[in-house]
Structure formats: structure tokens, C-alpha cells
Amino acid sequence: MKKEKIRYIRHNWNSYLFVLPALSIYLIFGLYPFLRTFQLSFYRWDGIAPDMQFVGLKNYIDIIFNNPIWWTSVLNASIVSIIALTFQNGLALLLAILLYRGITNGRTIYRVIFFMPPMLSLIVVGYIWLWIYDGNYGILNHILRIIGLGNHVRAWLSEANSSLISVAVAHCWRGFGFAFILFLAGLQTIPEDLYEAAKVDGAGTWNQFRYITLPLLVPVATIVSVLTILGTMQIFDLIMAMTQGGPGFHTEVPITRIYKEAFSYYHFGYGTAMAIVFGGLLLILSIFQMECSRRRLRR
């Protein structure tokens, strides 16, 4: 068997040459930076000076046990993820069902309108919402005054109580269209015969949704959930454009914290250790979510 494999490789050796370009790019731009980052996480280094002090696991211990700001950033990202999962994906599913089964005219126009925000860059989205939330000239405060809710006017991004929710709303607005398109594509894969049979059996709209739409959308919902959580946990551009992590650390998220440690405070080794810890958290979260989805599909 082993001789046959060796003979097969010798006979087809030229086929492996086609893999070399892609493999080289992966090794240079994928594997090597990861291994180098992992190595640097064991050093105290400012990223500029040639001297690097080996500190072992000290960076990791400080991050996990002595850095409350880091865990605050993880908590903030988790809160935004929960808001996105609940409201962004819930609204996307609701509108996708309404558009697919209820609205017959102008579907293309609605699809274009709903999919416009994801086409914008996060920096542009950040500056749009920065203008909306402006305490003096923002349109949100202006609308609140017009409808008689002037007592709710505030500096939305400068106050601790409203800053994280305000950023989460902007993030959900930007991500809503992508979830909407995926749910709409999932709805189109459900056979119409199932709905016709359900109507014949006397099933109403709610029962059709509960026993046909929802179970058959589980695979799509799983993909949307995974992408939502991973995308939200890695939010960076929007935070930097709107609040830069402030006020205080109320909108700080892991990626902005890593960036500040490495490039603002010149704690390069410490920042790379944060990146490794955060990558590990994302990996555990992804495995847990995929395992839950796999078990749900087996039922």
C-alpha cells in the first residue's frame, strides 16, 4: 500500500507544482505571521527597539487576571452581539418573510433598499451615524423635539448609559441587509407544496411558520448567527469612527483594545498576547456554536 502511494506520487509529481503558488502565499502571509505573533506574545517589546525581553507567560497572566479593561471590552462586544442576534436578525427574518410571502409588488426595490447599508464601508456608516447622534445638530435629537420627546434629547455617544446601545444600533443597521438577503434566499428553497398541503389541512399562518418555515430555516439561521457573532466580536472600524472606545471604556471592544496596546501605547508583545487570547475565545465560541447547530440538525 505504501509502495503504491509512493509510486502514485512519483507518477503525478508535476501535479503538485500547481499547488505550490497557493501554498507559498498561505505560508508567507498566513502561517508565518501567526507563528511570529505567537512568538512575540512571550516578549516585552515596544515594536521598535531591537531589544526584546522574554517574559514567558506573564503577558497572558496579566491579561486574564489583572486587566479588567480587557474583560470590559469582551463584555461590550458580547452585549452588541446579543443585540445584533436578537433585533438585527429578528427584524431581518420578519421582513424577509413579509417580502417573500406577503408583498408582491416592488420586491426588487425593497431588496435594493435593504441591501444598501452593507454596501457602504464601516467608516462611512460610522460618520453617517455620528451625524445622526450629534448632540447639537443631530437629526435624532431634532426628531425627538418635533414629536414632543425633548426630555429624551442627549449627547448619545458621549454619555455612558447610551453610547454602547447607540453604537449597537448603527452596527445592526449596517448588518441587517446581509442577514435579510440570506434569510430571503433560505425562504426560496422551501417547497411551496408544503404550504399548500398545510393550508389544505387547515394550518394557519402561525402554524405554517412554526412547523414549516422555522425548522427548514435552521441551517440558514445557523450560518447567519455564526457570521453575526464573529462579525460583531471583530467590530473595529465603526467604533474607531464613532467613539474610539469612549466615553471611558464604555464602547471599548477587544480589537480596539488590541490596536491601542500595540500601536498607541507601544506594548507590542502585550498586544499580540491579547490577539492570541481573543483568537482562542473566538475559536471556542465558533466550535461551541457549530456543535449546538449540529446537534439541533440531528434531532
C-alpha positions in Angstrom: 0.0 0.0 0.0 2.8 2.3 1.0 4.7 1.5 -2.2 1.6 2.2 -4.3 1.3 5.6 -2.7 5.0 6.4 -3.4 4.6 5.2 -7.0 1.4 7.4 -7.4 3.2 10.5 -6.1 6.2 9.9 -8.3 3.9 9.4 -11.3 1.9 12.6 -10.6 4.7 14.8 -9.1 4.1 17.5 -11.7 0.5 17.9 -10.5 1.8 19.2 -7.1 3.5 22.1 -8.8 0.1 23.7 -9.4 -0.4 23.8 -5.6 2.9 25.5 -4.9 1.8 29.1 -5.6 -1.2 29.0 -3.3 0.7 27.0 -0.7 3.6 29.6 -0.8 1.2 32.5 -0.3 -0.5 30.8 2.6 2.8 30.0 4.3 4.2 33.5 3.8 1.1 35.6 4.6 -0.9 33.2 6.8 1.1 30.7 8.8 4.3 32.7 9.3 2.6 35.8 10.7 0.6 33.6 13.1 3.7 31.8 14.3 5.6 35.1 14.6 2.7 36.7 16.6 2.6 33.7 18.9 6.3 34.0 19.5 6.1 37.8 20.2 3.4 37.3 22.7 6.0 35.9 25.1 8.1 39.1 25.0 8.0 42.6 26.4 8.7 44.7 23.3 7.7 48.2 22.1 7.7 47.1 18.4 10.5 49.5 17.5 13.7 48.9 19.7 15.8 45.9 18.8 15.9 44.7 22.4 13.2 42.2 23.3 12.8 40.9 26.9 11.5 37.4 27.3 8.7 37.3 30.0 7.2 33.9 29.3 3.5 33.7 30.2 3.4 37.0 32.1 1.6 38.8 29.3 -1.1 36.1 29.3 -1.4 36.1 33.1 -1.8 39.9 33.2 -4.5 39.9 30.5 -6.6 37.1 32.1 -6.2 38.0 35.8 -5.1 41.6 36.1 -6.7 43.5 33.2 -10.4 44.5 33.9 -10.4 46.8 30.9 -9.8 43.7 28.6 -12.8 41.9 30.1 -14.9 45.0 29.9 -14.1 45.1 26.2 -15.1 41.4 25.8 -18.4 42.2 27.7 -19.2 45.1 25.5 -18.6 43.1 22.3 -20.8 40.3 23.8 -23.6 42.8 24.5 -23.5 44.1 21.0 -23.5 40.6 19.7 -26.7 39.7 21.7 -28.4 42.9 20.5 -27.4 42.0 16.9 -28.6 38.4 17.2 -31.9 39.4 18.7 -33.0 42.6 17.0 -31.0 42.7 13.7 -31.6 39.0 12.8 -35.2 39.0 14.1 -36.1 42.0 12.1 -34.3 40.6 9.0 -36.2 37.4 9.3 -39.6 39.2 9.8 -39.1 41.4 6.7 -37.8 38.6 4.6 -40.9 36.6 5.3 -43.2 39.6 4.7 -41.4 40.3 1.4 -41.4 36.7 0.2 -44.9 35.7 1.2 -46.8 39.0 1.7 -45.6 41.7 -0.6 -45.9 41.0 -4.3 -45.2 44.4 -5.8 -41.8 46.1 -5.8 -39.8 43.3 -4.4 -36.7 44.2 -6.3 -36.8 47.8 -5.0 -37.2 46.6 -1.4 -34.2 44.2 -1.8 -32.0 47.0 -3.1 -33.1 49.4 -0.3 -32.5 46.8 2.4 -29.1 45.7 0.9 -27.7 49.2 0.6 -26.2 49.6 4.1 -23.9 46.5 3.8 -22.5 48.0 0.6 -21.2 51.1 2.5 -17.8 51.0 4.2 -17.9 50.9 8.0 -16.1 54.2 8.2 -18.8 55.8 6.1 -21.5 54.2 8.2 -19.7 55.5 11.3 -19.7 59.1 10.1 -23.4 58.9 9.0 -24.4 57.8 12.5 -22.0 60.3 14.1 -24.0 63.0 12.4 -27.4 61.4 13.4 -26.3 61.2 17.0 -24.8 64.6 17.3 -25.9 66.3 20.5 -26.4 69.7 19.0 -27.2 69.3 15.3 -28.1 65.6 15.1 -31.3 64.6 13.3 -32.3 62.1 16.1 -32.5 64.9 18.7 -34.3 67.1 16.2 -37.0 64.5 15.6 -37.4 63.9 19.3 -38.0 67.6 19.9 -40.6 67.7 17.0 -42.6 64.8 18.4 -42.6 66.2 21.9 -39.9 63.9 23.4 -37.5 66.7 24.1 -36.8 65.4 27.6 -35.0 62.4 26.0 -32.6 64.6 24.0 -29.0 63.8 24.9 -25.4 63.5 23.6 -25.9 59.9 22.6 -22.3 58.9 22.1 -20.8 60.9 25.0 -23.0 59.5 27.8 -22.1 56.3 29.4 -25.7 55.0 29.5 -26.4 55.4 25.8 -23.1 55.1 24.0 -22.9 51.3 23.6 -26.5 51.0 22.6 -26.1 53.8 20.1 -23.1 52.0 18.5 -25.0 48.7 18.5 -27.9 50.3 16.6 -25.5 51.6 14.0 -23.9 48.2 13.7 -27.3 46.4 13.4 -28.4 48.9 10.7 -25.3 48.1 8.7 -25.5 44.3 9.1 -29.3 44.0 8.7 -29.2 43.8 4.9 -26.8 40.9 4.8 -28.9 38.8 7.2 -32.1 39.8 5.2 -30.6 38.5 1.9 -29.6 35.2 3.5 -33.0 34.6 5.0 -34.7 35.5 1.8 -32.5 33.1 -0.1 -33.4 30.4 2.5 -37.1 31.0 2.1 -36.9 30.5 -1.6 -35.5 26.9 -1.1 -38.6 25.8 0.9 -41.0 23.9 -1.5 -44.3 25.7 -2.0 -46.1 22.3 -1.9 -45.6 22.1 1.9 -47.5 25.4 2.4 -50.3 24.2 0.1 -50.6 20.9 2.0 -50.6 22.8 5.3 -53.4 25.1 4.0 -55.5 22.0 3.0 -55.0 20.6 6.5 -56.3 23.9 7.9 -53.0 25.2 9.3 -53.0 29.0 9.8 -50.2 31.5 9.2 -48.6 30.9 12.7 -48.6 27.1 12.4 -47.1 27.3 8.9 -44.3 29.5 10.2 -43.8 27.2 13.3 -43.9 23.8 11.6 -42.6 24.6 8.1 -40.7 27.9 7.8 -38.8 27.9 11.1 -37.5 24.2 11.0 -36.4 24.5 7.4 -34.6 27.8 8.0 -32.4 26.3 10.8 -29.4 25.8 8.6 -29.6 29.4 7.2 -30.2 30.8 10.7 -27.1 28.9 11.9 -24.9 30.5 9.3 -26.4 33.9 9.9 -25.9 33.6 13.7 -22.2 32.5 13.3 -21.5 35.3 10.9 -23.3 37.8 13.1 -21.4 36.8 16.2 -18.0 36.6 14.5 -18.5 39.9 12.7 -19.7 41.7 15.8 -16.9 40.4 18.0 -14.4 41.8 15.5 -16.0 45.2 15.1 -13.4 47.9 14.8 -13.9 50.5 12.1 -17.3 51.6 13.4 -16.0 52.0 17.0 -13.0 54.0 15.9 -15.1 56.3 13.7 -17.8 56.9 16.2 -16.3 56.8 19.8 -12.8 55.4 19.7 -13.8 53.2 22.7 -15.1 56.1 24.8 -16.6 57.6 26.9 -14.1 56.0 29.3 -14.2 52.3 28.2 -17.9 52.1 27.7 -17.6 51.2 24.0 -14.2 49.6 24.1 -14.1 46.2 22.3 -11.3 43.6 22.0 -10.0 44.7 18.6 -9.8 48.4 19.6 -8.0 47.4 22.8 -5.5 45.3 20.9 -4.9 48.1 18.5 -4.3 50.7 21.3 -2.0 48.4 23.3 0.1 47.6 20.2 0.2 50.8 18.2 -0.8 53.6 20.7 0.9 52.5 23.9 3.7 50.6 22.1 3.1 47.4 24.2 3.6 45.2 21.2 4.2 41.9 23.0 1.2 42.6 25.3 -1.0 43.4 22.3 0.0 40.3 20.4 -0.8 38.2 23.6 -4.2 39.9 23.6 -4.7 38.9 20.0 -3.9 35.3 20.7 -6.3 35.2 23.7 -9.0 36.8 21.6 -8.4 34.4 18.8 -8.7 31.5 21.2 -12.0 32.9 22.6 -13.4 33.2 19.0 -12.3 29.7 18.2 -14.0 28.2 21.3 -17.2 30.3 20.6 -17.3 29.1 17.0 -16.8 25.4 17.9 -19.5 25.7 20.6 -21.9 27.3 18.2 -21.3 24.8 15.4 -21.7 21.9 17.8 -25.0 23.2 19.1 -26.2 23.7 15.5 -25.1 20.1 14.5 -27.0 18.6 17.5 -30.1 20.7 16.5 -29.9 19.3 13.0 -29.6 15.7 14.1 -33.0 16.0 16.0 
